[in-house]
Amino acid sequence: LTRPLAFAMSYAVSNLAGALADVCVDKMRSSLKDVQIDNDENGGGGYLSGVFTPIRQFIVVTWVIVLVTFGIAYCFLEDWTVIDPNDLDDDEKRKQSTTT
């Protein structure tokens, strides 16, 4: 029951994220203006110089959120192993079968 439920929730969240991203992009395109980042006289700016349209701003914000999420998952996500105390391991089963 938990595996189908987890898949259904994952699929629903993906669809919701797609719908919200569409609305967010439309809102950003209508309300935000282009951002111009120029090189300074020392040649700075490099890869970040240029015009950032609202779509590019959305992509940059999305990548920042993804990287922060990966950082949080890497630092705080732990693998928990749940063991059923009533379930015997194979070694214990063999020991019990040879002694009886």
C-alpha positions as CSV (number, residue, x, y, z in Angstrom):
1,L,0.0,0.0,0.0
2,T,2.8,2.4,0.7
3,R,4.7,2.1,-2.6
4,P,1.6,2.9,-4.8
5,L,0.7,5.8,-2.4
6,A,4.3,7.1,-2.6
7,F,4.3,6.9,-6.4
8,A,0.9,8.7,-6.6
9,M,2.0,11.5,-4.3
10,S,5.3,11.9,-6.2
11,Y,3.4,12.1,-9.5
12,A,0.9,14.6,-8.0
13,V,3.6,16.8,-6.7
14,S,5.4,16.8,-10.1
15,N,2.2,17.8,-11.8
16,L,1.6,20.5,-9.2
17,A,5.1,21.8,-9.6
18,G,4.7,22.0,-13.4
19,A,1.4,23.9,-13.1
20,L,2.8,26.3,-10.5
21,A,6.0,26.9,-12.6
22,D,3.8,27.8,-15.6
23,V,1.9,30.4,-13.5
24,C,5.1,31.7,-12.0
25,V,6.8,32.1,-15.4
26,D,3.8,34.0,-16.8
27,K,3.7,36.3,-13.7
28,M,7.4,36.9,-14.0
29,R,7.2,37.7,-17.7
30,S,4.4,40.2,-17.2
31,S,5.7,42.0,-14.0
32,L,9.5,41.8,-14.1
33,K,11.9,43.7,-16.4
34,D,15.1,42.6,-18.0
35,V,18.2,42.9,-15.7
36,Q,21.4,44.2,-17.4
37,I,24.7,43.3,-15.9
38,D,27.7,45.0,-17.6
39,N,31.4,44.3,-17.4
40,D,33.2,46.8,-15.3
41,E,36.3,48.6,-16.5
42,N,38.6,45.9,-15.0
43,G,37.0,43.2,-17.1
44,G,34.9,41.8,-14.2
45,G,31.5,40.4,-14.7
46,G,32.7,37.6,-17.0
47,Y,30.1,34.9,-17.2
48,L,27.5,36.8,-15.3
49,S,27.5,39.8,-17.7
50,G,24.6,40.2,-20.1
51,V,20.9,40.6,-20.2
52,F,18.8,38.5,-17.9
53,T,15.3,38.2,-19.1
54,P,12.5,37.1,-16.7
55,I,12.8,33.5,-18.1
56,R,16.5,33.5,-17.4
57,Q,15.9,34.9,-13.9
58,F,13.4,32.1,-13.3
59,I,16.0,29.5,-14.5
60,V,18.7,30.9,-12.2
61,V,16.3,31.0,-9.2
62,T,15.3,27.4,-10.0
63,W,18.9,26.2,-10.0
64,V,19.7,28.0,-6.8
65,I,16.8,26.3,-5.1
66,V,17.8,22.9,-6.5
67,L,21.4,23.3,-5.2
68,V,20.2,24.4,-1.8
69,T,17.9,21.4,-1.7
70,F,20.7,19.0,-2.6
71,G,22.8,20.6,0.1
72,I,20.2,20.2,2.7
73,A,19.5,16.6,1.7
74,Y,23.2,15.8,1.7
75,C,23.8,17.2,5.1
76,F,20.7,16.1,6.9
77,L,19.2,13.0,5.2
78,E,20.0,9.7,6.9
79,D,19.4,6.2,5.9
80,W,17.4,4.4,8.6
81,T,17.2,0.6,8.6
82,V,14.1,-0.8,10.2
83,I,14.5,-4.3,11.6
84,D,11.6,-6.5,12.5
85,P,12.5,-8.3,15.8
86,N,10.2,-11.2,15.0
87,D,11.9,-11.9,11.6
88,L,14.8,-14.3,12.0
89,D,17.9,-14.0,9.9
90,D,19.0,-16.9,7.7
91,D,21.8,-17.8,10.0
92,E,19.5,-18.0,13.0
93,K,17.0,-20.1,11.0
94,R,19.8,-22.6,10.1
95,K,20.9,-22.8,13.7
96,Q,17.4,-23.6,14.9
97,S,16.7,-26.1,12.2
98,T,20.0,-28.0,12.9
99,T,19.4,-28.1,16.7
100,T,15.8,-29.4,16.4
